[in-house]
């Protein structure tokens, strides 16, 4: 018997009529329910062990902290033997199933809660991504938010709107930040902006970092006036930061333009031209490394990587090392064919992202902060002359998703 069963979703939203339990069948090992939703009737099988584990009763889950008060394994070694329902009744006119368990636990499982145990899309909120390119260009008006509105401690709606923009487009711009160069403010505005969402992610660059032209002392090409090609940051770490924030305090007036590219748009383009090359981009691991002073970081990642709720890209030429040849066995014709498809796909990818028409280009305004998805949006900078000063930090993807989900539960889709 196969069934899908997830555990303890805390918050669920449904846009359709509530499911109603219309019948039950209790057996030695589980309960089969008939669930009606509208005109549809379906069966749900609930294993006793997993259903007892999903109880949210005060004896199972602490009412203050929300933390579980027992181990899953303890259900298998209970002195009374295998835990079974002593009572299982449909209550609240079909809106819930009340169960009294043989270990003394009692919980009323609402039909919505039972439905949520079969739904892996409700735990973390994600909005549908909207790609941008030459056919659907990104505009400043679409992605900009005022600093004071964003930071308003009495109104989270502007924060929520900005985070929805970030989730959909992978990039946003906060404008009208007070001029840090001439104020007496001792903290960093980029830290304030980040912590409006969640805590700053610390890396070996520290919590916060300056991006200035250091030339001969630079430990990163970003700290020079040289051009910086499209890339992502810190792909040589096991847990790559999901987001980067860059606060522009001073910028060259005539050079050093920033530009960004949407890798999801690039993948859509590749798929439309030659879908067969995408699998090769998922199969051949590229190496990313950082070796300087006492730092030794190394990871292997394919260009395209599928995670549970999203597809992420791994692309960072400045920090890319040689491909480890143990990962590419060219002794077989199929492997050689995979490599040829990889080369074709990589060429298509780079041709697409390097086409200026597919980029979002901006001379980053002073007193603004750009935030972008470090696993979707590539960032770059042209060479510049004169003085340029940015302050930056990173934010973890989990931290962002947590805040967005909490705001969604508060405000909904509005």
N, C-alpha and C positions, 0 to 999 in steps of 0.2 A: 504494500500500500504506500503510495507516495502522497505527500502533502507538504505544503509550505507553511511554516509557522515561525513568526518573528516574536520577539519578547518585549514586553513592557513599553510600547509607544506611549508617551505621555500626552501628546497633543495631536488631535486629529481634526481635520476639517472636511466636510463633505458638502458637495454642491447639489446633491440629489436627495430624494426622500429618504428618511431613516429606514434602515433594514428592520424587519420584524420577524421574530422567531415564531413559527407556526406549528412546529412539531419537533420532538426529540426522541432519540432511541439510545438508552444507556446500556452499554455492554461491559464486559469484564475489563477491557483495556481502554475504552474511550466512549465519547458521546457523539452521535451524529445528529446534527441539527438541520432542519429545513428552514431556510431563510427566504423570506419574500421581500422584494424591493420593487415597488411599482407592480408591474405585471409579471416580473421574473421571479422564479422560484429555483433555488439552488441548494445543494447539500454542502455542509461543512463538517469535516471530521476533526474532532478535538481529542487528542490523546490525553488521558488522565494525568500522566506525569507532567506533560508540558503545560496543560491547563492549570494544574495546581501551582506550578512554578510561576505562572503569569498572574497569580493573585496579587491584588493591590490592597489587601486588607491591612488594618493597623497592626496586626500581628506578623504580617509579612513584609511590610514596607513602613519605615519610620515616617510618621506624619509630619515631622519637622524638617528633617534633612532630605526626605524622599529616597533614602538609601535602603537597599534590600537587607532584611534582618536574618536571612538564612542562606545556606549554600544550596545549590541545585543538587549536589551529591547527597546532602542530608535527607532528601526525600526518598532516596533509595535504601537508606539504612534506618528507617524509623522503627522504634520498638514494636509498634503495632502491626508491622508488616507493610506490604505494598499499600500505598495510599489510594483510596477509592472514594467516590462520592457516597455519602450516606443519604443525601437528599439532593436532588437536582430538579428544580421546578422552573417553569416558564412564568415570569412575573411581569408586572407593569404592562399588562396587555400586549405581551410579546416583545417589549422593548429591552428585556434583560433575562438572564438565566441566573438564578440564585443557586449556589452550590454550597453544601455543608460537607466538609471533607473529614475523613476518618482520623486525621491528626488534630482535629479541633478547629481548623481554620474555616472561616466562612467569608464568602465574597459574592457580591452580585455583579456579574459580568454583563455590561450593557451590550446590546447588539452592535453598536458602533465600535465599542472596544474590541469585540470579537472580530469584526470586519478588519479593524486596523492591524490585527495580528497576521493577516494575509497580505498586507500592503507595505511594500518596502519603499514607497515614495513619500511617506508622510513625516518621517523623522527629521529630515533636514529640508528646508524650503529652498528651491532653486527656481528662478524664472527662466523661461525659454530664451536662450541666447539669440541675439540679433546680430548677424554678421554685417560688416561694413567693408566696402571696397569702392572701385570706381563706379559701379552700378548703384550702390547705396552708400554714398559718401557720409562721413561723420561730420556733424556741424558743432561748433562751440556752443550754440544755444541749446543743443540737445543734451550736452553732458556737463554744463556748468552749474555751479551752485554758489551762492554768496556765503562767505566765511561766517558772518555773524548769524545768519539764519541757520546754518549748519550747526553752529555751536550753542544755539539757544537752549539753556538748561530746562526751560519750561515747555518746550515744543519739540517733539522728536519727529514730526512729520517731514521736515526738510532732510533730516538725517536718513529717514526711511526712503524718501524719494531718491536721494543720492545713491544709497546702497542698491536700490533696484536698478538704477542706471548702470552702476558698476557690474552687477550680476548679469545684465543683459548685454552690455557693450564691452565690458572688460576695462573700461577707462572712464575717468571723470576728472574735472578740473574745479578746484575750489579757488575762488577769486576774492579780491578785496581783503587780503590778510593784512593786518597792521604791519607797517614797515619795521622789520626787526633790526635793520641796520641803524635806525635812528631812535629807537625806543629804548627805555631802560629795562625792558622785559628780560629777565634772566633765564627763564625756561625757553624751550624751543617750541615754536608754534607747530612744527611738524609732529612733535610728540603729542601736543594737545589734540591735533586733528586725528591722529592715529588712535589715541586713547578714548576718543568719542565713540569709536567702534569697539576697541578692546586693547589688551596689553601689547606693548611693542615686542617684537621677536628679536632676541639677542643673537648675534652671530659673532664671528671673530673680528668683525669691524666694530663691535660694541653694540650698545642699544641704538645709539644715534651716531651719524657720521656726517662730516663735511665733505663736499665734493668741490675741490679747488684745483687749480693748475699748479701741480708740484713738480712736474717735469722729471728731473733727474732723481728725485726721491720717491717717485710714484711707485706704489706696489700694485697699481691697477691702472689700465690704460684710461679709465674714466677720469683719473686725476692728472691728465695731461690736456693739451689743447689739440691733440691729434683727433682725426675722425674716429668715431666709435660705431662699428657696424651693428646691424640689427642682431639682437641677442636677448637671452634671458639670463638672470642672475643666479649664481650659486647652485648650478646643477650638479656640482661635485659633492653636495651635501646629501645625506640620506633623506632628510626631511627638508625639502626645498621650500622656502617661504612662498606663500601663495600670492602676496601682494607687496608692491613697493610704493613708497611715497617719496616724492621729491619736491621740496619747497624751494622755489626760486627767489633768492634774496637780491642777487645782482646778476645781470646778464649782458653779454655783448649786444650792441644795438644792430650790428650789420652781419653777424656771422654766428655760427654755432646753432643753427636751427635743429630742433628736436623733431624726430619723426617716428611713427609707430605703424605696425602692421598687424592685422588680425589673422592669426594662423588658422582659425576655424574657416575663414573665407578661403584661405589657400587650400585646405583639405577638401572643401566643397568643390573647388575648381578642379583639383586633381581627380576627384571621384567622377566628375562629369565628363572629363576627357578620357581617362583610362583608369577604371576602377581596379584593374588587376595589379597596379603598382602599389596600392595602399598597403596590402598585406606585407610586402617586402619592407616598407617603411616601419612596420610594426615588429619585424623579426630581427633585423640586424642591429645589435647594440652598439651605440657610439660611446666613447669614453670621455669623461670630463674630469679634469684634475686641477688642483691648485698646489703648487710646490714653490714655496718661498719662505725664507727664514726657517722657523721651526714648524711650519704648517705643512701637513701632508694630507690632502683630501683627494678621494678618488671614487667615482661611481660609473657604472655602465648603464646606459638607458637607450632604448630605441627612440627614433625621432617622434613616432606616434605611440602614445601609451593610453590604453583604455582603463579608466578607473570605474568604480561602481556607478557613480552618478554623472560622470563627465569624461570627456576626452581631453588629455593634456598633451602638450608638445614639449619636446626637449631639444632646444636649439640654441647653442652658444658657441659659435666659432672661436672667439678669443680664448676660450678655456677648454677647447676640444683637443684631446690627445689622439695618438694613433689608434686605429681600431685593433682590438686584441684579436689576433688571427685564430685563436682557439675557438672564437665565436663564429668564424666563417670558414666552414669546411668546403673547400673548392674541389674536393676529390670526386664529387658526383655532379652530374649534369644538371640536376635539379637545383643544387646549391649555386652553381654558376648562373643559372637562369634567375634565381632569386637576387643575386648580386646585380645582375644587369637591370632587373626591374627596379632595384633600390636606386641605382645610379640615375635611371630615367625619372623616377619619382622625386629624387633630391633635386635634380635639375629643374623640374617643373615647379617644385616648391620655391626654390631660390629665385627663379625667374619671376614668379608671381609676387613674392613679398618685396622684391627689389624694384618692381615697377612703381614709379612715383604715383601713378594714378590709383594704385591700391593702398596708398599710405595716407595716414593722417599726419599732416605736417603743421608745425606750429613753432613760432619763435616764443618760447615760454615766457609769459609776462612776469616781470618782477612782482613780488607779493602775491604769487599764486602757487598752488600746490597741485601737481598732477598725481593721481593715484591710478595704478594699472595692475591688471592680473598678470602675475609673473609666470603663469603656466599657459597663458593664451596669447597675450599681447607682447610682441617683440618691440623693443625700444632701441633707439639709436640717436646719434648726434653728429652733426657735421663739424668739421674743424672750425676753430674760432680764433679770433685775435682779441686781445684786451682781457679785461677781468671778468671772471664768471664765478659765481658762488651759489651752490645749492646745498641744502641740508636734507638728509634723508633718513629713512628707517624702513623696516620691514614689518609685515603683519602676516600671521599664519592664516592659512585658508580655513582651518577649523574655527579660529576666533571670529573671522568674518561670517562664516556660515551660521555660527551660534547666534550672533547678534541679529543677523537678517531674519532668522527663523523666529526669534523672540519678538521682533518688530512685526513680522507677518501675523503672529498670533494675536498681537495687540490691535493692528489696523486692518488686517485682511488684504485684499487685492487692490484697495483704493489707490 
